[in-house]
Amino acid sequence: MLRVAVVGSGPSGVYAAQTLVQQREVPGVRVDVLDRLPCPYGLVRYGVAPDHEKIKSLQGSLRGVLEDERIRFLGNVEVGGETLTTGRLLELYHAVVYCVGAARDRMLGIPGEELAGVHSATAFVSWYSAHPDAAAAGFGLADVRSAVVIGAGNVAVDVTRILARGAPELRLTDMPEPALGALAASGIREVAMVARRGPSQGKFTTKELRELATLPGVDTTVLPDELARDPAYADPAAAAALPAVNRRNVEVLRDWTAHRPDARARRITLRFFLRPVEVLGGADGRVSGVRFEHTVPDGRGGVSGNGTFEDVDAQLVLRSVGYQGVPLPGLPFDTARGTVPHAAGRVLRGGRACVGEYVAGWIKRGPTGVIGTNRPCAKETASSLLQDAGALARRELPGDPLDALRAAGLAPVPWPGWLAIEAAESSLGRSLGRRSVKIPDWPGLLAAATGE
């Protein structure tokens, strides 16, 4: 029997486990899916906006995989620390597949970024998604009138939408009570989502973009002169040559130029061709705005500054300019790419493949693609592992890894513990007159897992 550990229970980890147990070339594969958190599903639970029920429903298919009798979920198990090193983990399993994602956000690298009121979109998403590491963070929004979101991807659209949404709509989600209360008390009247390039180069999907124009009590606007700077916006032939999603985005934004703003509504403004150069602060040490330099297309797909500047008021700034992988102690790491060096998923040490150690997902390929992109990525890695199965299975293991984890002082949360958390969150929701509501802190999650 081949025993494999998959580190990470997000889509890439679950797809890797699924491929390993459902293939027929190597019979008898058993997989333990380990996660640092007591809850499974990774960014599907802690990264998908709470008002995106359709995407969140993917948890159902991931759940079906983790309930397979050949797969065992063990939450609350941190790999890479003193208690459980990567070397010790490899002693307990024939092979280990690391699916640990890209946990750190990119910085803007501009003056003033350290001011109070400047945050990463990642931190904001973790807070309103009830990630237990973000429980103590909090976001005071009562004194915020204007917010700036820097970025042009789906995460930027998500946080823009959540900031502008009304509390009655968010109450229908599983958003934790502290975040719901802060958003309900928000004084935000305007959110500017700002991109340094043009509308044809936005990384958001058309579905996400269109949602911004459907929010009750919210006006969504664009500036026609900024759109007109984009060659693909002004030239029908250039627009026709765009990828389908970018072309549709341009068409949606073109339609918005005919909209007449309602001064009484909250407002979302999409801004283009603006590059952040400085975060401005007030006498109180908090952010008061962002200084942008206007940019123009450089003819090579990029932009260059034109030497003119504009200040945009903001008491809250969220940067959403991408993710970076984080080194895991014991594994090699390419700092330039933010990934673990690999060949078809096999970890490379000094250019040589390490049979027994593998990677999949963002830590393998970088933070690219959508949820579905993880499936072929995980299959490639699983295929490499299965090709190595003959050599891997020759090594004798010391026994059930779960016994060793407990002997080391860890307290793994098994699948029944996760089901107990689910039940506790349903009960919490009922007590608040809502649907299931997420438990946002470590003590609450671990207490629920043990039935306390």
N, C-alpha and C positions, 0 to 999 in steps of 0.2 A: 504494500500500500504506500502510495506517495503522499506525504503530508506537506501541505503548503500553507504558509502564512501570507495573507494579503494585508498590507498596512494601509488603512484608509477605506472607509465604507461609502464614499461618494460614488458617482456613476462609474468612473474608471475602475475602481476597486471591485464593485459589484459585477461589472461586465467581465472583468478578468476571472473572478471566481466562477461565474456562470459558464464561461468558455471551458475552464479547466474541468468542471464536473460533468458537463454535458457531452464532451467529445468521447469518441469510442476507441481511439488508437491506444490510449494508456488507461486501462481499467483501474478502478479502485482509488481514484484521487480523492483526497479529503482536504477541505480548505477551512482554515480559521480566518475570519475577517476581523482584524483588530482595529480599534479606533481609540484615539485619545479621549474622545467624548463618550458619555454613556448612551448617546443617541446615534442612530445610523443616518445615512443618506447624504452626509457632507453638505455641499452647497445647495442641494435640492431642498434641504431643511433650513439651512442657515444663509443662503445667498439669493434664493428666489423671493421676489417681493411678495408680501402676504396677500396682496390683492390679485395675484396671478394664480388663480385656482387651477386653471388648466395645466400649467407647467408643474405646479406643486403636486398634481395628481400622479405625476411620474413616480412618486413614492410608492404607489400601489404596485407597479411592475418591479421596482427594486425590492419591495417587500416579498414578492413571490419568490425571488431568487434567494433571499436570505432565509426563507423558511424551508428551503430544500434540506432534506435530512443529511446530505453530504456536506453541508456548509454550516459552520458554527460562528455566530456573532459574539464577539467579546469586546464590550465597550469599557471605557475607563482604564485603558491600557496604553501608557505612553511609551513609545519606542525612541531610543536615542539618548535617554538620560542615564544616570548612574544605576538605577534599579534594573533597567532592561536595555542593555546596549545592543547595537546591531549585530555585534559578534555573538553575543549570548543568544539572540533570537535565531541566528543561523544554526546554532548548536541544537536548538529544539525542533527545527523543521528541516526537511530536505531542501526546501527552497523558500525564498522570501520575495514577494513582489511589492515594491514600494509605490503607493498611489497617493502621495501626500500633498499633491496640489502645489499651488503657489500662494503662500500665506501672507506675503508682504506686498503693500502697495508701493507704487513708484512715487517719488517726490517730484515737485516742480523744479526745485533747485533755484529759487528766486528769493530775494530779500523779503523778510517779514513773514515767511512761511511758518515761523514758530509762534506767532501771535495767538493769543486766546481767541477761540472762535474759528480757527482754521483746522479742518479735520480731513481725513481721507474718507472717500465715499465708502470704502471697505468698513471702516469703523462705524459709520452711520448705519450701513446695512446690517452689520452684526448686532448693533443695539436694537434696531426695530425688529430684527428677526429672532431676538432672545438668545443670542449666543452667550453661554455662561461666562466667557472671558470678558464680555462687554457689559456685564450687569452693573458694575460700579461706575462706568463711564458717564452716562447720562448726557443729555443735550438740553441745555436751557434755551428754550425757544420763545419764551413769552416776550422778551425784549427785541426779538428779531423782526424787522420789518421787510428787509430785502436780503435775499440769499443769492449767491453766485455758485453755480456748479460748473467746474472746468472739465470739459471732456465731451466726446461725441460718440459714445458707445451706449449699449443697452443699460449698463449700470448707471451711467449719467442720466439717462431717461428715467430709470426707475426712481432714483432719489429725487429727481425733479418732480415727478408725479406724486410721490409720497408727501413731499413738502407742501404741495399745492392742494392735495385732497382734503376734503372735509372729514371731521371726526366721525360723523354718522356712517359714512361709507367704510372707514377703517374699523369701526366697531364690529362689522360683520366678518372680520378676518380673525386669524389666531394671533394677532399682534399682542405682545405682553402688555399688561396694564400700565407699567411705568412709561413706556413709549407712547401708548395711546393717550395717556393723560397729558404728556408733554406736547404732543402734536395738537391735542384739543385746545390747549392753552396758547398755542402759537399765535404770534401777532403778524405772521408773514403775509404780506400783500403782493409781493412780486418775487419771482424766481427767474434769474437769467441763466440759461444754459449756453455756455460759450465754447466755441471751437476755433482753433487757430487756422484751420483750412476751410474749404468751401462745402456747400451742401452735398455736392456729388461725391465727396470723400468721407461722409459720415459713416461710422461703423455700426450705427443702430439699424435694427430691422424696421421694415415699413409698418408692421403690425404695432410695434412699440411706439413708433413715431405717431401714428394715427390716434393712439389712445390719448395723447396729450390734448387733443382737440375735443374729447368727449367728456371731460371732467365737469360735473355739475358746478356752476358758479365760478368757473375759471375761463378766462380769455387766453387764447394761445395766439401769439403774433410773431411775425418775422419782419425784417426790414428789407424792402425790395432792392434798395441800392446795394446791400451786402450780397444778396443772392445774385445780382447782376454781374458781380465781379467774377463769378465762376464761369469759365468758358463753356462748360457742359450745360449750364443753365441758360446761357444766352444763345447758344448755337444748337439748333435742333439736330443737326448731323452728329455733333459731338455727344449730345444726350443719347441718341440712338445707339451709340457705340458703347455705352456704359453697361456694366453687369446689370441684370434685371432688377436686383434689389436697390441698387443706387439710382437707377432710372426711375423707379417707382417713388423713391424718396424725393427726388427732384420734383416730380409731378405733384406730390402731396404738398410740398412747400410752396410750389407755384400757386396752388389753389388757395393757400392761406393768405397770400398777398391781397386778395380781394376782400378779406374779412375786415369789418369795421369794429374796432375795439369798443368794449363797454367799460367805461371808467368806473363803474360801480363794482366790477368783479375783481377777484384776485387775478393776477396775470402771470403767465409764463411767456418769456420772450426768448426765442432762439436767436443767438448772435453768431456770426461767422466772420472769419478773417480777422481774429483778434488773438494776439499772443500775450499771455501774462508775463509781465516783467517785474512787478513788485506788488506785495500785499501791503496795503496802507493801514496804519494803526492810529488810534486815538490816544489821548492823554492817559486813559485808563488802562492802556496796554492791550486793549482788545482790537480786533480787526474792525476797520471802518470802511474798507473798500478795496478794490483791486485796480491797479493801473495796467492797462493793456496797450500794446503797440498794434496799430493796424497793419495787416499783412496783405500781400498781393501774390498771385500765382507766379512761380518762377519759370514756368514752362517745362519743368522736369518732374512734375507731380508734387512738388513741395511748395513752400511759401517763403518769402523774405519780408522783413520789416520795411515799411516805407518812411519811418522816421516821424510819424504822427502818433499821438497818444490820446487815450481816453480813460478817464476814471469812472468806475462803476461802483456805486454805493453798495455796501453789504455789511451786515453784522454777523453773517455766517458764510463761510467759504468751504465748499467740499471739492476736493480734487479727485478726479476719476480718470487718471491717465495711464491705467494699466496695472498689472500685477507682476510680482517677481517671485521666483522660487527662493526658498530659504535652505541653506545647507543643513543636512541631517548628520549629526556627529557619527563618524564611522563610515560614511559614504563619500566617494569623490564628488567634486562639485565644480562646474564650470561657471565662474562668477560672471563672465561676460554674457552668457546666455541665460543664466539663472536656472540651469538644469543639471541633472546628473548625466555625465557622458555615457553613451550606450551605443550598442550596435544591435538594431532590431529588438531593443528592449533589454538586452544583456548588459549589465553594468560593466563599464570599462575602467580598469585600473592600470594606469601607465600604458594605455593603448591595447591592453589585453582583456578579453572577455572573461568575466568571473562567473563560471558556471555555478548557479545556486542563488545569485542575486540579480534581480530584474526591476525594471521600472515601467510604469504606464501612466498615462494622463499628463497633466501639465508639468510635473516634475521631469517627464520624459521629453516632451516636445515644446514646452513653453506654453504660456496662457493664450492659446489660440483655439478657434472653433467654438461650436455650440455643444450642448450636452450630448447630442448624437455622435459627435466627432470622437468621443471616447470609446465607442464600441469597436470600430476597426483598429484603433490604437491598442486597446486591450487585447484584441484577438491576435495581433502581431506578436505582442509580448508573450501571451500564453502559448502561441505556436513555438516560439523559441524555447520556452521552458519545457514543453512536451518533447521537443527534439533532444533535449538534454536528459530526459527522464531516466534512461538506462544508467547513466553515470550517477545521477542523483540518488537513485533508489538503493545503490550499493551500500550507502552509509547507514549504520544502525543508529536509531534515535534512543534517547534515554527513557522514554515513556510518554505519557500524555502531557503535552505542553501546559495544559491548564493547571496541573498539579505543581509544575515548576514555577509558574507565574504566581500562584498563591503562596508557595514556599518562599518566594522572594519578597513577599510583603505586599504584593498587588492585590487589588480587590476587583477582579473583572466583573462587569455587568453583563450577564448572558441575555439571550433573547427574551426570556420571561421577565427579566428586569426592565427591558425596554417596553414591553407590553404594559407593565405596571406604571411606567412613566406616562404612556399614552392614556391609560385609564385615569391617572391623577389629573392630567391636563383636561380631559373631558369633564371631570368632576369640578375642576376649578372654573371652567367655562360656564357650567350650569349654575354655579353659585353666584356668578356675576351677571347672569341673564344673557350670556353670550354663548356662542359655539365654543368648541375646544380652544383653550387659551394656553399658550406656551409658558412653561416654567422657565424663568430667565436666569437662574443662578445655580451654581454648583451644589450648595447644600440642599436646595429644594429638589434638584434632579436626583441626587444620590439617595436622599430620604425616600423619594417616590419609588426609586428602583428597588428598595428593600422593603417597601410597604409600610414605612414608618409614618 
